[in-house]
Amino acid sequence: MTIVNVTEEVAGPAADVFAILGDFTGVQIGGLIVERLEAHDPIAMHFAYCITNDDCVLPVSDYTSNLQITDLGAQGYRVEWIGNFEPRGVPEADVMPIIEGIYRNGIAGARKIVTG
């Protein structure tokens, strides 16, 4: 199992960022990705999901992901986004930056919306 973990600390209101990232189907990628929400807790600012389709555009199988936002008070918040998967058809070293890029771009997009 391959693990990708992206953690970033950002200034801004944690609850607003969770509202944006909590829309787990909001990440748009060219191609079909069927996701199933496994857990969603707006109080704890956590959600988990998995990809269910074998013909997913991403070169992964057995994909699961967890996102946790931790409120740091006046300092802002910490986002930790962790994905677990098996590479499918390509080396692990080629898949990891793709997944990491999705997470970093999602966090950057939320940051841009919240901070203007």
KAVENBEL-V403951 format. One record per pair of residues at least 24 apart in sequence whose C-alpha atoms are under 10 Angstrom apart, sorted by sequence separation. I is the first residue (numbers start at 1). J is the second residue. D is the distance in Angstrom with one decimal. If there is no record, write none. Layout:
<<I | J | D> <I | J | D>>
This chain:
<<18 | 42 | 7.4> <21 | 45 | 9.8> <22 | 46 | 8.0> <23 | 47 | 9.5> <24 | 48 | 8.7> <25 | 49 | 9.7> <31 | 55 | 9.5> <32 | 56 | 5.8> <33 | 57 | 6.5> <44 | 68 | 8.0> <45 | 69 | 5.4> <46 | 70 | 8.9> <60 | 84 | 9.4> <61 | 85 | 5.8> <62 | 86 | 6.0> <63 | 87 | 9.2> <79 | 103 | 9.9> <18 | 43 | 9.8> <21 | 46 | 9.8> <22 | 47 | 6.8> <24 | 49 | 7.7> <31 | 56 | 7.5> <32 | 57 | 5.9> <33 | 58 | 7.9> <44 | 69 | 7.9> <45 | 70 | 7.2> <60 | 85 | 6.1> <61 | 86 | 5.2> <62 | 87 | 8.9> <81 | 106 | 9.9> <18 | 44 | 9.8> <19 | 45 | 8.8> <21 | 47 | 9.2> <22 | 48 | 9.4> <31 | 57 | 5.3> <32 | 58 | 8.8> <38 | 64 | 9.2> <40 | 66 | 9.9> <44 | 70 | 8.2> <45 | 71 | 8.8> <59 | 85 | 9.6> <60 | 86 | 5.5> <61 | 87 | 6.4> <62 | 88 | 9.5> <81 | 107 | 9.2> <15 | 42 | 8.1> <18 | 45 | 6.1> <30 | 57 | 7.6> <31 | 58 | 8.4> <37 | 64 | 9.9> <38 | 65 | 9.4> <39 | 66 | 8.8> <40 | 67 | 9.6> <41 | 68 | 9.7> <42 | 69 | 9.8> <44 | 71 | 9.7> <59 | 86 | 8.6> <60 | 87 | 4.6> <61 | 88 | 6.1> <80 | 107 | 9.7> <15 | 43 | 8.8> <17 | 45 | 9.3> <18 | 46 | 8.0> <29 | 57 | 8.2> <30 | 58 | 9.6> <35 | 63 | 9.6> <36 | 64 | 9.5> <37 | 65 | 9.8> <38 | 66 | 9.3> <59 | 87 | 6.0> <60 | 88 | 4.7> <61 | 89 | 9.8> <79 | 107 | 7.7> <15 | 44 | 9.8> <18 | 47 | 9.3> <29 | 58 | 8.9> <35 | 64 | 9.4> <58 | 87 | 9.1> <59 | 88 | 4.8> <60 | 89 | 8.1> <15 | 45 | 7.4> <58 | 88 | 8.4> <59 | 89 | 6.5> <60 | 90 | 8.8> <14 | 45 | 8.3> <59 | 90 | 6.8> <56 | 88 | 10.0> <59 | 91 | 9.4> <60 | 92 | 9.4> <46 | 79 | 9.8> <48 | 81 | 9.6> <50 | 83 | 9.2> <59 | 92 | 9.5> <45 | 79 | 9.7> <46 | 80 | 9.6> <47 | 81 | 9.7> <48 | 82 | 9.4> <49 | 83 | 9.5> <50 | 84 | 9.4> <51 | 85 | 9.7> <54 | 88 | 9.8> <46 | 81 | 9.8> <48 | 83 | 9.6> <50 | 85 | 9.6> <59 | 94 | 9.2> <60 | 95 | 7.7> <59 | 95 | 6.7> <60 | 96 | 9.9> <67 | 103 | 9.6> <58 | 95 | 8.3> <59 | 96 | 10.0> <59 | 98 | 9.1> <60 | 99 | 9.4> <58 | 98 | 8.4> <59 | 99 | 9.6> <58 | 99 | 8.6> <24 | 67 | 9.5> <22 | 67 | 8.4> <21 | 67 | 8.4> <22 | 68 | 9.7> <21 | 68 | 9.9> <22 | 69 | 10.0> <21 | 69 | 9.5> <18 | 67 | 9.2> <18 | 68 | 8.6> <18 | 69 | 6.8> <17 | 69 | 8.2> <18 | 70 | 9.7> <15 | 69 | 8.4> <14 | 69 | 6.8> <15 | 70 | 9.4> <14 | 70 | 7.2> <15 | 71 | 8.1> <14 | 71 | 5.6> <2 | 60 | 9.7> <13 | 71 | 7.9> <14 | 72 | 8.3> <21 | 79 | 9.8> <12 | 71 | 9.4> <13 | 72 | 9.4> <14 | 73 | 8.7> <1 | 61 | 9.9> <3 | 63 | 9.8> <5 | 65 | 9.7> <7 | 67 | 9.8> <9 | 69 | 9.5> <11 | 71 | 9.9> <12 | 72 | 9.7> <13 | 73 | 8.6> <17 | 77 | 8.9> <1 | 62 | 8.8> <2 | 63 | 9.4> <3 | 64 | 9.8> <4 | 65 | 9.3> <5 | 66 | 9.6> <6 | 67 | 9.6> <7 | 68 | 9.5> <8 | 69 | 9.7> <9 | 70 | 9.2> <10 | 71 | 10.0> <11 | 72 | 9.0> <12 | 73 | 9.2> <13 | 74 | 9.0> <18 | 79 | 9.1> <1 | 63 | 9.4> <3 | 65 | 9.5> <5 | 67 | 9.8> <7 | 69 | 9.6> <9 | 71 | 9.7> <10 | 72 | 9.3> <11 | 73 | 9.4> <12 | 74 | 8.3> <13 | 75 | 9.5> <14 | 76 | 6.7> <15 | 77 | 9.1> <17 | 79 | 9.0> <9 | 72 | 8.8> <11 | 74 | 8.0> <12 | 75 | 7.9> <13 | 76 | 6.2> <14 | 77 | 5.4> <11 | 75 | 6.0> <12 | 76 | 4.9> <13 | 77 | 7.2> <14 | 78 | 8.1> <10 | 75 | 7.8> <11 | 76 | 4.0> <12 | 77 | 6.9> <14 | 79 | 8.8> <9 | 75 | 8.5> <10 | 76 | 5.6> <11 | 77 | 6.3> <9 | 76 | 7.2> <10 | 77 | 5.5> <11 | 78 | 8.8> <9 | 77 | 5.6> <10 | 78 | 6.3> <8 | 77 | 8.4> <9 | 78 | 4.3> <10 | 79 | 7.9> <8 | 78 | 5.6> <9 | 79 | 6.4> <7 | 78 | 6.9> <8 | 79 | 5.4> <9 | 80 | 8.9> <7 | 79 | 5.5> <8 | 80 | 6.7> <6 | 79 | 7.9> <7 | 80 | 4.4> <8 | 81 | 9.0> <29 | 102 | 9.0> <6 | 80 | 5.7> <7 | 81 | 6.4> <28 | 102 | 9.4> <5 | 80 | 7.0> <6 | 81 | 5.3> <7 | 82 | 8.5> <27 | 102 | 7.9> <5 | 81 | 5.8> <6 | 82 | 6.4> <27 | 103 | 9.3> <4 | 81 | 8.1> <5 | 82 | 4.4> <6 | 83 | 8.9> <4 | 82 | 5.6> <5 | 83 | 6.5> <27 | 105 | 9.1> <28 | 106 | 9.7> <3 | 82 | 7.0> <4 | 83 | 5.2> <5 | 84 | 8.9> <27 | 106 | 6.9> <3 | 83 | 5.6> <4 | 84 | 6.6> <26 | 106 | 8.9> <2 | 83 | 8.0> <3 | 84 | 4.6> <4 | 85 | 8.7> <1 | 83 | 9.9> <2 | 84 | 5.6> <3 | 85 | 6.7> <21 | 103 | 9.9> <24 | 106 | 9.9> <27 | 109 | 9.8> <1 | 84 | 6.4> <2 | 85 | 5.3> <3 | 86 | 8.9> <1 | 85 | 5.6> <2 | 86 | 5.9> <1 | 86 | 5.3> <2 | 87 | 7.4> <21 | 106 | 7.2> <1 | 87 | 8.3> <20 | 106 | 9.2> <21 | 107 | 7.5> <20 | 107 | 9.3> <21 | 109 | 9.1> <3 | 92 | 9.9> <20 | 109 | 8.9> <21 | 110 | 6.8> <2 | 92 | 7.3> <17 | 107 | 8.4> <20 | 110 | 6.1> <1 | 92 | 9.7> <2 | 93 | 9.8> <4 | 95 | 9.7> <5 | 96 | 9.7> <19 | 110 | 9.2> <20 | 111 | 9.4> <4 | 96 | 6.5> <17 | 109 | 9.6> <18 | 110 | 8.6> <2 | 95 | 9.3> <3 | 96 | 8.1> <4 | 97 | 8.7> <6 | 99 | 9.6> <17 | 110 | 5.9> <20 | 113 | 8.6> <2 | 96 | 8.0> <4 | 98 | 9.9> <5 | 99 | 9.4> <6 | 100 | 6.7> <16 | 110 | 8.6> <17 | 111 | 7.2> <20 | 114 | 8.9> <4 | 99 | 7.1> <5 | 100 | 7.5> <6 | 101 | 9.3> <16 | 111 | 9.6> <17 | 112 | 9.9> <3 | 99 | 9.7> <4 | 100 | 6.4> <7 | 103 | 9.3> <8 | 104 | 8.5> <17 | 113 | 8.5> <3 | 100 | 10.0> <6 | 103 | 6.8> <7 | 104 | 8.8> <10 | 107 | 9.2> <16 | 113 | 9.2> <17 | 114 | 6.8> <5 | 103 | 8.8> <6 | 104 | 7.1> <9 | 107 | 10.0> <10 | 108 | 9.5> <13 | 111 | 9.7> <16 | 114 | 6.8> <17 | 115 | 9.9> <4 | 103 | 9.3> <8 | 107 | 8.2> <12 | 111 | 7.9> <7 | 107 | 9.6> <8 | 108 | 9.7> <11 | 111 | 8.4> <14 | 114 | 9.4> <6 | 107 | 9.5> <10 | 111 | 7.5> <13 | 114 | 7.6> <12 | 114 | 6.9> <13 | 115 | 9.0> <11 | 114 | 9.4> <12 | 115 | 6.7> <11 | 115 | 8.2> <10 | 115 | 9.9>>
